[in-house]
């Protein structure tokens, strides 16, 4: 009687899949007006730029993940 082939031999030679490899990059969280306002407030307390400058800087920082 010939030995039975098992699927484990084939499974060992197959390249393992990388489950969740694409999910390592989490979707960027939604940046809200409140988040920008809070960051702009802290920028203004640091004495950097004017109101509009602080807003744009805060938005850019949040988009970069800083």
Secondary structure by P-SEA (a helix, b strand, c coil): cbbbbbaaaaaaacccccccccccccccccccaaaaaaaaaaaaaaccccaaaaaaaaaaaaaacc
